[in-house]
Amino acid sequence: MKSLYPVILLLISNIFMTFAWYGHLKFKSTALWVVILASWGIAFFEYCFQVPANRIGHNYFDTPQLKIMQEAITTCVFSIFSIFYLKEELKWNYIVGFILILLAVFFVFKKWD
């Protein structure tokens, strides 16, 4: 059960990260320096969850497993964000690319003894 903590922290971290990196795209008329500062402010909270996620997660997972887990979570969070916040279409080739990332999770976490 404790190995689930890093996953939850990574999920929260990626929600903040996605808004920090892409949330400003809805505010294109806002000065660039303003959105940079706002993104930095949001990114602070991302790091408040990301760093503990990796620190705690490294007790249960190898570093490559943590990284691919983070990428898979990012892909899922970004897909939802893109559709519902930015109102963008999720095209078939994007879905295939995302599936390939999720397939990477299988290869990284499978025990190949």
C-alpha positions in Angstrom: 0.0 0.0 0.0 2.9 2.4 0.8 4.2 1.9 -2.7 1.0 3.6 -3.9 2.1 6.9 -2.2 4.6 7.8 -5.0 1.9 7.2 -7.6 -0.5 9.5 -5.9 2.2 12.1 -5.4 3.2 11.9 -9.0 -0.4 12.2 -10.1 -0.8 15.4 -8.1 2.6 16.7 -9.2 1.7 16.1 -12.9 -1.6 18.0 -12.5 0.4 21.1 -11.3 3.0 20.5 -14.0 0.5 20.4 -16.8 -1.1 23.6 -15.7 2.3 25.2 -15.3 3.5 24.2 -18.7 0.3 24.4 -20.8 -2.4 26.3 -18.8 -1.2 29.7 -20.0 -2.1 28.7 -23.6 -5.7 29.9 -22.9 -4.3 33.3 -22.0 -2.3 34.3 -25.1 -3.1 38.0 -24.7 -1.4 38.0 -21.3 2.1 39.3 -21.2 4.7 36.6 -21.5 6.6 37.7 -18.4 3.3 37.4 -16.4 2.6 33.8 -17.5 6.3 32.9 -16.9 6.0 34.1 -13.3 2.6 32.4 -12.9 4.1 29.1 -14.3 7.0 29.3 -11.9 4.6 29.8 -9.0 2.6 26.7 -10.1 5.7 24.7 -10.7 6.8 25.3 -7.1 3.8 23.2 -6.0 4.7 20.6 -8.7 8.1 20.2 -7.1 6.6 20.0 -3.6 5.0 16.7 -4.8 7.5 15.5 -7.3 10.5 15.5 -5.1 8.9 13.5 -2.3 7.3 11.2 -4.9 10.8 10.3 -6.1 12.4 10.2 -2.7 9.6 7.8 -1.3 9.3 6.0 -4.6 12.9 5.1 -4.7 12.3 2.8 -1.7 10.0 0.7 -3.9 11.0 1.3 -7.5 14.2 1.6 -9.6 14.9 5.1 -11.0 13.9 4.0 -14.6 10.6 2.6 -13.2 9.9 5.9 -11.5 10.7 7.8 -14.7 8.5 5.7 -17.0 5.7 5.8 -14.4 6.0 9.6 -14.3 5.8 9.7 -18.2 2.7 7.4 -18.2 1.0 9.5 -15.6 1.9 12.7 -17.5 0.4 11.2 -20.6 -2.9 10.4 -18.9 -3.1 13.8 -17.2 -2.1 15.7 -20.3 -4.7 13.8 -22.4 -7.5 14.8 -20.0 -6.2 18.3 -19.7 -6.0 18.7 -23.5 -9.5 17.5 -24.1 -11.3 19.2 -21.2 -9.3 22.4 -20.5 -7.8 23.3 -23.9 -10.8 21.8 -25.8 -8.4 20.1 -28.3 -9.2 16.9 -30.2 -7.3 13.7 -29.3 -6.3 12.4 -32.7 -5.8 8.7 -33.5 -2.0 9.1 -33.9 -1.8 10.8 -30.5 -3.6 7.8 -29.0 -1.2 5.4 -30.7 1.8 7.4 -29.3 0.3 7.4 -25.8 -0.4 3.6 -26.1 3.3 3.1 -26.9 4.3 5.0 -23.8 2.0 2.8 -21.8 3.5 -0.2 -23.4 6.9 1.0 -22.1 5.4 0.7 -18.6 4.8 -3.0 -19.3 8.4 -3.6 -20.4 10.0 -1.6 -17.5 7.9 -3.2 -14.8 7.7 -6.8 -16.1 10.0 -9.2 -14.2 12.3 -10.7 -16.9 14.0 -13.3 -14.7 
